[in-house]
Amino acid sequence: MKKNAQYLADLRLAMKEHAIDCVIISGTDPHQSELPPMHWRGREWLTGFESENGTNGTAVVMSDKAYVWTDSRYFIQATEQLRDTGFEMMKEDGPDAVNLIDWVTEHLNTGQTVAIDGMTFSISWTQRLEQELNDNGIRLNDRFTPFDTIWTDRPERPKNKLFVHDEKIVGETTDSKMTRLMQAVKGELANAILLSALDDIAWATNLRTAGDIAFSPIFVAYLYVDDNRRILFIDKEKLSVEVDAHLSRYGIDVMPYDSVLDFAATLPKETRLLIDPEKTSRSLYDSLSCTPVFGGGDVAKLKSVKNATMIENIKTAMRKDGVALTRFFMMAEHEYPQGKLTEVGLGKELRALRLADASCVDESFAPILGWNEHGAIVHYEATEETDIPITGNGLLLVDSGGQYTYGTTDITRTIALGAPTAEQRHDFTLVLKGHIALSRAVFPKGTRGTQLDALARQYLWAEGKAYYHGTGHGVGFFINCHEGPQGIRLNDVPTPLEPGMILSNEPGLYLEGEYGIRTENLIAVEPFETTRFGDFYRFETLTLFPYDTSLIEKEIMTPEETEWVNAYHRKVYAELSPLLDNEEQKWLAGKCKEI
């Protein structure tokens, strides 16, 4: 048995001491972060289901049962990592999905107690849980914090120094953002706002850091704003002279991070406080004495719509990223015949090439670099234990990105090393056709990403094939690689796509035990034309790196699709070649030749 079995035993002992029959453990933090700081990654520590990029999952523990719910991106990984830990996997999506809250209520009796840490569950999720429990006569304890005692070597809360994100690159001052923020607050019939989401706070303040959260320059804090006060709740050790001056310039006061609940309790009843129930913790909500207003959609949209300066600067980041990728894939092809390449080694090479550019602060996530069967694990992470050599024939899937001060990048390319099979070429082309279809889409104002999602899946579906992750996620501007509220996926995303929004376009196909294929660019929504039927939008492709044309089955490509690829490759070469040396230019020219 793994050490996690002992952690599970310690948790059950704590449950017994507190008369708890079931505990539900979140995979996030008080800010509902997708990838929380290590201090709050207790579910990963407990279960052993973990990765450098974080894992989506919620644990449920009873006296004789223990499970982790996760989504289809992690089914293979979770099954492997949970072996001999005392935990089993439950599927939260797909045809065999099991609803966590329904399962919990069905396995408990009237009068029993469910416990959570209310700081790490959102208002919305906790209300859904509480309603089901109340309907079944089951009690809820939302103040159970077992990791304070059983996690004896728990990392401290991060105290990394902040820095100011150059407002010339951002294209907007903090004061302008705060003004627009309050306009959005009043538009939702509130007169104050308390931001919990760390990316919202980084956006509003034009501040960043390195190290609080892996691969993201956001920082741990809360932000309160009304017409008269702007207060940043943060550990003072994180501030510098430069940051103090920035905060003073824009009238932002500082209070201790741990004082936010006490502050919230002092707000008078007439304060109509806007809080996002999906991003605000249950415990913070419980501390309020003022009038809460649930909302925040207009606020989230402020961050998601990039201004013209941002769009131009992200193109600079894309050129820098394209140069690093050219050098990486050129090196991989050159050294592959020697049989010395490994997944871990390639990941280190790619990181070094990106960080060689002074404007690249970090990767935007740990690279997903999978050879053959490892490419079929959607969020595979190569480690010393899983690493394999890149030898023989096969497909190499590389999903990676950088956090440049000019913007955030995220790209996936699948390449053939050695001779690809006819099946691999066919599947690659089906994925590429869907990728092109979404890239070429023209759609009326008001269209949601959900309404475009099938464009990317249609060619796979026509042959009885499918992938179950989203086709596209929103992307931040030197913030989070994954950003809402926009998205392109099967389940409904209510936010309409607007000019200035950046999303990924990443259909894929995964054959467990064989290979994986994914093709990803970042795309920006832009105006197309106005007709008697209204305003129409389209996508501009931002990413700059060629597809592996050796994997394209041209016979099933339409002339329009072929020309789209050729035009894209002409653009890639025109943008990147001036930044490369002669040998690199020659290699890139070969990759961008017409098909």
Secondary structure as GFF3:
##gff-version 3
##sequence-region A 1 595
A	DSSP	alpha_helix	4	17	.	.	.	ID=ss1
A	DSSP	beta_strand	22	25	.	.	.	ID=ss2
A	DSSP	three_ten_helix	38	40	.	.	.	ID=ss3
A	DSSP	alpha_helix	42	47	.	.	.	ID=ss4
A	DSSP	beta_strand	58	62	.	.	.	ID=ss5
A	DSSP	beta_strand	66	70	.	.	.	ID=ss6
A	DSSP	three_ten_helix	72	74	.	.	.	ID=ss7
A	DSSP	alpha_helix	75	81	.	.	.	ID=ss8
A	DSSP	beta_strand	88	91	.	.	.	ID=ss9
A	DSSP	alpha_helix	100	106	.	.	.	ID=ss10
A	DSSP	beta_strand	113	115	.	.	.	ID=ss11
A	DSSP	three_ten_helix	118	120	.	.	.	ID=ss12
A	DSSP	alpha_helix	123	135	.	.	.	ID=ss13
A	DSSP	beta_strand	139	141	.	.	.	ID=ss14
A	DSSP	alpha_helix	147	150	.	.	.	ID=ss15
A	DSSP	beta_strand	162	164	.	.	.	ID=ss16
A	DSSP	alpha_helix	167	170	.	.	.	ID=ss17
A	DSSP	alpha_helix	174	187	.	.	.	ID=ss18
A	DSSP	beta_strand	192	195	.	.	.	ID=ss19
A	DSSP	alpha_helix	198	205	.	.	.	ID=ss20
A	DSSP	beta_strand	207	209	.	.	.	ID=ss21
A	DSSP	beta_strand	222	226	.	.	.	ID=ss22
A	DSSP	beta_strand	230	233	.	.	.	ID=ss23
A	DSSP	three_ten_helix	236	238	.	.	.	ID=ss24
A	DSSP	alpha_helix	241	249	.	.	.	ID=ss25
A	DSSP	beta_strand	253	255	.	.	.	ID=ss26
A	DSSP	three_ten_helix	257	259	.	.	.	ID=ss27
A	DSSP	alpha_helix	260	266	.	.	.	ID=ss28
A	DSSP	beta_strand	272	275	.	.	.	ID=ss29
A	DSSP	alpha_helix	282	287	.	.	.	ID=ss30
A	DSSP	beta_strand	291	294	.	.	.	ID=ss31
A	DSSP	alpha_helix	297	304	.	.	.	ID=ss32
A	DSSP	alpha_helix	308	335	.	.	.	ID=ss33
A	DSSP	three_ten_helix	336	338	.	.	.	ID=ss34
A	DSSP	alpha_helix	343	355	.	.	.	ID=ss35
A	DSSP	beta_strand	360	363	.	.	.	ID=ss36
A	DSSP	beta_strand	368	371	.	.	.	ID=ss37
A	DSSP	three_ten_helix	372	376	.	.	.	ID=ss38
A	DSSP	beta_strand	394	400	.	.	.	ID=ss39
A	DSSP	beta_strand	402	404	.	.	.	ID=ss40
A	DSSP	beta_strand	407	408	.	.	.	ID=ss41
A	DSSP	beta_strand	411	417	.	.	.	ID=ss42
A	DSSP	alpha_helix	422	439	.	.	.	ID=ss43
A	DSSP	beta_strand	442	444	.	.	.	ID=ss44
A	DSSP	three_ten_helix	449	451	.	.	.	ID=ss45
A	DSSP	alpha_helix	453	461	.	.	.	ID=ss46
A	DSSP	beta_strand	472	474	.	.	.	ID=ss47
A	DSSP	beta_strand	483	488	.	.	.	ID=ss48
A	DSSP	beta_strand	502	505	.	.	.	ID=ss49
A	DSSP	beta_strand	508	511	.	.	.	ID=ss50
A	DSSP	beta_strand	515	518	.	.	.	ID=ss51
A	DSSP	beta_strand	521	531	.	.	.	ID=ss52
A	DSSP	beta_strand	534	541	.	.	.	ID=ss53
A	DSSP	three_ten_helix	549	551	.	.	.	ID=ss54
A	DSSP	three_ten_helix	554	556	.	.	.	ID=ss55
A	DSSP	alpha_helix	559	576	.	.	.	ID=ss56
A	DSSP	three_ten_helix	577	579	.	.	.	ID=ss57
A	DSSP	alpha_helix	582	591	.	.	.	ID=ss58
###
